[in-house]
């Protein structure tokens, strides 16, 4: 509101200075600025909309008045109201020859319209005309509109003119042309892919503004493909050095820093180019060291450049001197009273500990202060740092801090993130299984609905497997501690559903294992859970299954089972439940209670949750039955893969000799249907579609049996070769060529070693001198967090293997590469078939090679063998004319050769068709047919 009042006063002062605004407009701004509520503001704006609608309908409105009306429309649109009734007037104003009116029109249009608006088509011609203007201000206005309004479809209309403006004499025009090309690249990279070299050329522009504008598209291009721009490292370093040496004009200084935004963009580019490249890192190390020395840390922009330098160093392979300079800058950030600088220091520290873990130990007290800071954003960033610093010696302290913070916050999004990190750290660095169970219980209790279900399964597997050793006493103590902790937690009034599932499973498996708790006590607790959470069918299902296990163990041990009244009422209730799952569990429990001990022991053996279930995937127990059936005359089973390979061969020949390829061009007119010799069918029956005459089977031997079958066949739809849209491929569906499985490319690259001095480096820190009196509690916390041998985060998995071998974290055999599943064919796909083999050869290229070699060397060659063999063609002296004549004679001499319906003179359509078909034969090597190829050449 205060800003609107300020705008109103400035406009009022401007009108006195000659801006020419009317009193009605100034009153509008003043009344909106003084409005006391949103309703009053809406009433004023709606009244103004009615006034403008009437005024814009008046004929012969002066240009000065129309300019004011457009500005008032902009004001209304900025307040969130619809001013679409005046859009067309803004478009018309862009056509005006007056520079002030034209720029006002362009400004209004860029605020009113988006790139998909229907009125954009009316502006394209105006933009094209303005781009050719002699007034560079008009050209700049048109380029501004291009950056906001041109979409992917209209880029080709203005692209040539924008490229020509890259050589304009005015630097402002060249700068805006670069920005327009950058916009085009973001909207449609393919439209400007041939113009990438222009960005390299403009990097050497004499104007620093044009050079700075070029850095933005180059940054996007380098992000996409770093290797193509490695040669520009020295150029970027040279530009950065010139900027730091203040060789740019004073107009580019900001708070006495030379072109700071150009420096920041250059540092981001250097971080990309120097990642994992030692030679590039060495080239840029000197200029980075100069930046650390020259940056003024007393201003925000100087600190921003220092922070960007730290980020750049964390990405490249730095030298020990650069690491020391970065550590000193981080120390200044952490000692600052500003929370923003502390945040930057914590973030920079988290980046550098990946390279040198010892750096964090020099600032441990500062990290503790940030952890206890009331600023929630700073505290979260500190937890991210501790997460990166976690190792086996400090995992207990860090996870306890994180769980306490998780309990204290109400943000479910961040609570989910903290819970997942606690679970991850506990699984990797847990010192004991008891501690792991306690942490999991705490996480489930306070964030159970936000935890992944796999975490619950891992916890149940850990309790079932125990320590993974032959120490039964330790496993029994572990399970007893889990039962006791869960029984204690069950007294809480509200527990998450996932945690209740874990509790029910643990009580059912081990509730009565040690004899400390009776079956009636455990079953009563489970019935209480089922009654308290009656609306949750999953929890009730787990509770019933737990009751079944408890009663089964009692029956198997020979003890008498006394079903509690509440358990009996629960069973009777579930027998009539609407849930089929609960009903089935209740019937199974009722049937189990009537069985004897031997049957129950075989159904539910004690502590069988860890036993591996052997699955016979080959169904070897059916071998005898299969062998007997084959001996009796049954056909052996053909696997799906073998069937698909057979279909590929048979369906191809049927398609080649009977069907017209869907992607081939047909130039002949539709043929007349042949009269059918069958009796007249009803109008509702299907009419057979005759096959094209030019794909007859004259070149194949015709058997009498096939003729009789064809004559006696009933009229029906021809479905051979038709792709099946739904379901799995069957015998009737046309199977495409098997696709080659993509080769797995190993794209991961390990980070090179840091070099000498990275591990032994101990940056100086004067944080301790700032506070002479240190709280003993903070000293103990710092010792627990940062004490012990420093290990990097990369060895977490190796260290975690020795702590919890029982959690199933042992190495598993690598999975075989899965066979790529071919997607179901698409009936609606009328495009050309995709080439499935990169080794396919083009017969015409082979023929050209044959023709070239025929005029040089001697010998003879088999033409078909050359065209369809993978080996290199044999040299020959046969001339081209004799070769073509032999092909023609061989096709004419073959009685089964195809004879086309030709007219006098060459037929270009048939030649194009033949070329398309032969090209298709060249794409798929498995579909080559020498006979058909000779027919086509004949």
C-alpha positions, 0 to 999 in steps of 0.5 A: 500500500505504501508503494502505491502511495509513493507511485501516486505521489511520483506520478503527481509530481511527474504531471507537474513536470510535463508528463501530461497525465490527466487528473482522472488518472492521478485521482485513480492512482491516489484513490487506490493507494488510499483504499482501506480494504480489498473490497474498496479497491475492487470497487474503484477498479471495477468503476474504472473498467466501466469508464474505460470501456465507454471511452475506448468505444468513442471514435477518433480518440487522440493519440495522447488520450489513447496512450493514457488509456493504455497505461490505465489498462496496464495499471488495472491488469497489474492489480489482478483484474481483466483488461482483455477488452483493451488488448487490441488497442495495445496491439494497434499502438505497436503499429504507430510511427511515433517512437513513444507510442510504439514503445508504450504499445510494446510495453503493454503488449508484453504485459498483456499477452503470452506467447500462445495468445491469439493476437500474437499473429498480428504482431509478427509482421510489425516486429519484422518491420521494426527489426529492419528499422534505422532507429536502434531504439525501435529495434531494441523495442522489437527485440524486447517483444521477441524475448517475451512473445515469440513461440516455437512456431514463430521463431523461423519468421524472425530468426534470420533478422535476429542473426543479422543484428548480431553485427549491428553497430550499436552494442545495445542491439547486439546485446538484445540479439544475443538475449533473443537467440538465448531465448530461442535456444531455450524454447526450441534448441533445434531451431538455433543448433546451427548458430552455436558458433555465433555465441563463441564469436560474440564472446570476443565482442569489444563491448563488455555488455555483449560479452556478459550477455553471451555468458548466459547462453554459453553456461546453458550449452556447457551444462549440456555438453562440457567436453565440447567447450574445454578449449574455452577454459583459457579464454574464460580465465583471461576474461576473469583476470581482466575483470579482476584487474579493473580493465572494464569501464567504471560503469560496470562497478557495483559497490566498488567491485568490478563487474561482480555479476560477470565474475559470478557467471564466469566462476560458475562456468569454470566450475563446470569446465574444471570438474574432474579435469586436473589440467583445467584446474591448474589453469584457473587456480591462479586467478581463483587465488587472486579473487580470494585476496582481492574480494572485499568481505565487508560488502554483500557482493564481495561475500557473494563472490567469495562464496562462488569461489568456494563453490568453484573450488569444491567442484574442481581439483584444488591445490592446498593453497586454494583449500587454505584460502577457502577455509579462511573465508569459511571461518570469516563467515562462521564468525559473523553475526549475520545469519546469512553469512553463517548459512553460507559458511555452513554450506561451504563447509559441507562442500569442502569436507568432501575433499578435506574432512579435517576442515570441519574439525577446525570449526567444531564450536561454530557448528555447535553454535549454529546447531543451537541457533534459534534460526530454523533455516540455519539449524536445518543447514547444520543438520545437513552438514552433520549428515555429511560428517557422520561416521561410526564414532559419532553416529549416536550423538548425531542421530539423537540430535536429529530425532529430537529435532524431528519430534519438535517440528510440525512440518511434515515435508521436512519431518519426512526428510529428517526421518529418512536420514535418521533411518539411513544413518542408523542402518549404515553406522549402527553400533549395536542392534539394540540401539538400532531397534530403539532408534527405529521405535522412536522414528516410527512412533513420531513419524511412522506415517511418513516412513517408507514401508521398506524400513518396516520390513528391514526392521522385522527382518533384523529382529528375525535374523538376529546378529547373524551368528550362532549366538542364540542367547544374544538373539533371544535377548534382542527379541525380548528387548524388542517385545518389551519395548513394543509392549511399553509403547503400546500404552500410547494413545495414538500410534501410526499404522505402520508401527502397529503392523511392526508391533503386531508382527513382533508380538505374534512371532516372539511374544511368548518365545521366552515364557516371560509373557503368557499367551493370554496376556499377549493375545489380550494386548493384540485384541486391544489393538484390533479394537482401538484401531477398528477402522484400519483393516491392515492393522486388524489383519496383522493382529489376527495373524499374530493371534493365529501364531500365538495359538499355533505355538501353544497348540504345538507345544501341547499346552491348552489354549484358552481363548479369551472372550474378547478374542472370541468376539473379535473372531465372530465379528470378523467372520461376518466382515465385509472385507474378504481378507479379514473374513478369510483370516478369521476362518483360518484362525477358527479352523486352526483352533480345531486341529491337533498339535502335529498338524499345527506344527507342520502348518506354522512351525516355530521361528520359521520366519527366517527360513528361505523358501525354495521355489522350483522355477523350472517345475521339475516335479512335472518332468515325469508327467511331461515325458509320459505325455511326449511319449504318447504323442504330445507336442513338446512345449515351445517357449515364448522366445522361440515362438517369437523368433519363428513368427518373425521369419514366417510372418515376414515372408507372408507379409513380403509376398502377400501384403503391401508394406504399410509404409510404401507409397502406392501410386496406382489407383484402387483396383476394381473388386473382382466378381466373387464365385461364391453365392450372393452374401447378405449385406451384413456379411463381410466382403473379401478384400482382393489382394493387389495384382502386383504382389501375386504369387507368380514367382512361388510354386503353387500347390494344388492343396493351397488352391483347394484350400483357398477356394473352399475357405469361408469369407472372413477378415484377413488378420494376418500381419495386423498388429495386435493393440491389446494383450500379449503377442500371440500366434496371429499377431505380427511380430516385429524384428527383435530389437537389440538390447541397449548396451549399458554405458558406464557413465560413472566416473570416480573423482580423482585424488585430491593430491598431496596436502589434502588430508594433512591440511589444517586451516587456521581458525581463530574462532576459539579466540573470539570466546575465551570462556567455553561451555563444558557441555559444548566441549563434550558435544563437540568431542562426541561429534568431531572426535575419533578417526576422520573417515570420509563418507565414501567408506560408509558402506564398508564400515557398516558391514562389520556392525550389522551383518544380520540386517541383510546388508551383505553383498548380493550376487549381481543381477543379470541384465534383464531381457528387454521386454518388447512393447505391444504393437500399436495399431495406430502407428502408421509411421515407418518401421524403426531400423533394428540393426545398425549393421544394415547395408544399403544395396544401392551403396554396395552396387555403387561400390561394385560399379566403381571397382568394375572399371579398375580390377579384373575378375568376376563376381556374383552380383547377388552375393555382393549385395547380400553378403557381409563380406567385402565385394570381390573385384570384377571387370564386368561393365555396368551395361553388361551387369544390368543386361544380365540382371534384366535377362535373368529376370525375363528368363525366369518363368516365375518372375513378376511381370508388371503392368507397364505402359509405353515409356518409363513410369516414374511412379513405379521407379519410386515405388521400387526404390522405396521397397528396395530401400526397405530391404536394405534396412533390415538384413533379415528381410533380403530376398534376392528373387524379389530384388531381381524382379524389381530390377527387371 
